Amino acid sequence: MVKAVIFDLDDTLLWDQKSVKEAFVATCLLAEEKYGISHVELEAAVREKASGIYASYETFPFTKIIGINPFEGLWGNFLDDTDDFRKMKEIAPNYRKEAWTQGLLALGIDDAVFGEELAERFPQERRNKPFVYEETFAVLDKLKDEYKLLLLTNGSPDLQNTKLAITPEIAPYFDEIVISGAFGRGKPDPTIFEHALQIMNVSKDEAIMVGDNLMTDILGASRAGMKSVWINRHDKERNEVIPDYEIKHLEELIEILETLNSGVRR
């Protein structure tokens, strides 16, 4: 029987993609107002430049292991006490400035001072725009008294805890919170899933992983021998990673759990 449910955070409970998108729009509109350039084109340019610059740093292999994407680098402070995160903290201000300045330059605007202004504005906009899926709290309310709940998220502890701080309703639902940057490995490494099972004191057969990412949440659960539920809200195509269950809405999870535990008394 299933005794524990492990949830991913970003784009499973929190609508991180929307938060990032809205922050980009608000920031890029400032450039549209100042220079008459398209905010849509600037966003695309900054995303492209940010990804390239991010991959050029010596910290890139570490960010791959932990699971920190370029757009988190555009607003994270990385105040975590390890050598790798200290390097990221040092790099972050210039990274942000370069991403925005080069994005402007790609559209013919040579203005490093304004690039730095936008680089400082984006983190403010991201913090002001925390979006949560409308069904998140209803589902957690239904599960909290029946199952052990663990939040398993990739990223910098400082940044992931910032996300939880600006959506303070989420954390109290969880018995445990595991962040890859604190553990030292990220999803899909099976060891972080095994760690999650250990601290909840359940076996791999007594837990189920719920997440939106086939290559981290679902692959990692599979490697750890756990059942998995892929939340596919946006009709993404499957790849070689096969979840045990696929849902479009988080409330469908309730029926899956009831079916798995049907006939089993607690």
N, C-alpha and C positions, 0 to 999 in steps of 0.2 A: 504493500500500500504506500501511497505517497504521503509523507509526513512533512516535507519541506518544499517550498517553492523558492527558487533562486531567480531574481529578476535582474536583467540589465537595466541601466538607467537612461542613457541618451537614446532618444528616438524609440524607446520602449515605454517608459513612464513620462519622461520629459520630452517635449517636442523640440529638441535641440536644433534640428535643421531649420525650423521656422524662426527660432530665436536668432540664429546666425544670419539668415536671410533678411529678417526685418532690420537687424543692426547694420547690415551692408546697405540696404536701401536708404535708411535714415542718414547714414554717413555719406553715401555717394550723392545724395540729393544736394548736399552742401556744395559739392563740386559743380553740380549741374547749375545751381543758382549763381555761383561765382564765375564760371567759365563757359557756361552754355553747352557743355559736353553731356552726352547721354549717361544717366546714372546706371543704366543697364550695362552699357559697354564698359564703364569704369569698374563695375563690380566684377565682370568677367575678366578684365585685365588684371585686377588686383588678385583675384583668386589664382589666376595662372602664374603671375609673378611670385606670389607668396609660396606656392607649391614648389616652384623651382629653387627659390632662395632657401627655403626650409630644408630641402633635400641636400643642399650643398654644405651644411654645417656638420661639424664632427659629432654633434649630438644626435644626428639623424638615426643611426643604428639603434641607439638607446630608445628614441621615441617610437621606433617600430616595435621593439620588444615590449614596451609599456603600453603602447596604443594611444599615442597623442598625435592628433592630426594638425596640419598646418594652420587651420582656422582657430584652433584652441591656442596656438602660439600667438595669434593676433590679439588675444585679450588676457591670457593667463600671466600671472606674476611669478609662478614657480618658486614659492617661498618654502620649499621643502629642503630638509637638511641632509642632502647627499651631494657628492661631488658632481654627479651628472645634472641634477636639478640646479645646483649653483651655477654651472656653466650655462644652462638654459636661461636662468635669471639674468645673467650678464649679457647674453645674446639678444634677449627679447626686445629691448627698446630699439636697438638698431634694426633688428629684423622687421619690426612693425613699420618703422620709418621707411626702410628700403622698399618694402612691399607696396606701400601706398605711393611713394615717390615714383617708383618705376611703373606702377599702374597708370599714374597721371602722364608720365612720359610716353607711354605707349599710345596715348591719345593726343600727343602733341603738346602737352602742358609741362613745361620745365619750371617747377616751383617746389623746391625741397622744403621750404618753410611751411607751405600749405600741406605738403605730404606729411610732415610731422604733426601738424594740427589734426589732420584726419586720422592719423595713427593713434593719437591720444583720444580722439572722439569715439572711435569704434568700441573700445572696451567699455566706455560709459554706456553706449547704446545697448551693448550686449547684456550688461548687468541690469539695465532697465527693462529688458524684454524677456522675462522668464515665462515660457509657455509650457503648459502641462496638458496632455491629452484629456479630453473631457471625461473619459471613462476611468481614468487612473484611480481616483479616490474611491469611486463606487466599487471597483474590483478589489482594491486593498481592504476596504471595509468588510467585504464578504469573506475575505480569506484570513484576516488577522487573528481571529479567535480559533480557527480550525487548523491552521498550519504554522510551522515555523517559517519565518520569512527572512531571506538574506538578500542584500543588494550587492551585486558583483559588477564592478564598473572599472573599465580601463581608464587610465589617466593619471595626472598629477594629483596627489592628495589635496594640495592647496586649492587647485582649480575645481576638482569634483566637490570638495566641501563648500566652495563658494557657490556652486550651483545649488547645493542642498540648502545653503543659508538663505538664498534668495527665493527658494520655494520651501519654506520651513515646515510645511505640512507633511512632506514625504518621509523624512528620516524617522519620525516616531513610530511608523508602522513596522520598522525592521528590527529584528532581534540582533542582527549583525550586519555590518557594512564592511566589505572588502574592496580596497582600491589597489589596482595593480602597481602603482608607483610606490606604495608602502610595502607590498609583498615582494616586489622585485621582478616579477614576470607578469605578463598580461595574457588575457584570452587571445588565442586559443590554446595556450600552453596548458596541458592537463593538470599541472601541479597546482595552479591557482584554484581549479575546481575541486581537487582533492583536499586542499586547505579549507575551502568553504564547507565541504562535507564534514571534515574533522571538527571544525569549531561548532558546527550545529549538532554534532554527535548523531549523524544519520549515515546510512549506507548509500551507495550510488543508486540502488534500487528504490530507495525511499525518498528521492529528491527528483525534481524536474526543473530544467532550465528554460526560461522564457526570455527571448531576445529578438531583435530585429536584424541582426547581422549574421548571415550564413557563415562567413569566414572567421568570425571570432566566437560568438555565442554558441552557435549550433555545432560548428566543427570542434570546438573545445569540449562541449558536453559529450559529443560522440567519442572523442579520444579518451574521456574520463569514464566512459561506459554508462553515461546518464541518459535518461529520456530528455527530449527537447521539444519545445514549441516555438515555431518561427512565426512571429507577428509580421505579416506582410501587408501593411496597410496600402501600399502604393503599387501593387501588382508588379513587383520585381520578378524577373525571370529567375528560375532555379538554375543552379549550376551542379557540380558533381557532389556537393554536400547536401545530404538528404535528411531533413528533420523528421522526427516521429510524427509531428502534427504541424499543420499550417493553418493559421487563422488570419482573418482580416480585421478583427475587432477584439480588443482585449477581453471583453465580456464572454467571448467564446471559450476562454480558458476555464471558466467555472464548470461548464458542461463536461469538458475533457477530464477535469479532476474528479467530478462526480462519477463519471463512467469508470475511471481507473480504480476508484475506491468503492464502487457499488458492491454491496453484499459484504463489505468488510467493516466490522464494527470497531470503533476506537476503544 
